[in-house]
């Protein structure tokens, strides 16, 4: 019997390769998932969206659901049906932190406005001011989980000042700040 993994939203190619290396055929995309032979689906990987009790019950050999976050997954139903639900904590931590910095650059360098001005032939835009540097700027980080810590570390590397609002003990924050100063 061939084994399939439902993957409605694309995932990184290394995940696809790992599934294949373990004898599981990935079915990527909504249509491929709808066309899957229900009695051969053993796993599912969801990045977002709903996965209901009704959908799970239609897959008699489903034994694992991998998710980024469990928001759309009926975890109680999965538990009742004997299906393991697991997430991938911190897998995209660096990517999210870098994206936050990219947005900071876009705002401080006024990249969307500069792009529009250039496309409109308004070349004097660069002389009109309003551009800033991130070095020396203050970044407020609310929450100090993996993403908050990664974002703060990258910001410090750029020379930004970082203030943190968190429930973590002050000693934890102080230890991280000592590491940043090295």
Secondary structure, DSSP 4 states (H G I P E B T S, - for coil): --EEEEESS---HHHHHHHHHTTEEEEESHHHHHTS-GGGEEEEEESSS-B-HHHHHT-TT--EEEES-STTB-HHHHHHTT-EEEE-TTTTHHHHHHHHHHHHHHHHTTHHHHHHHHHTT-GGGGGS-----STT-EEEEE--SHHHHHHHHHHHHTT-EEEEE-SS-HHHHHHHHHHHH-
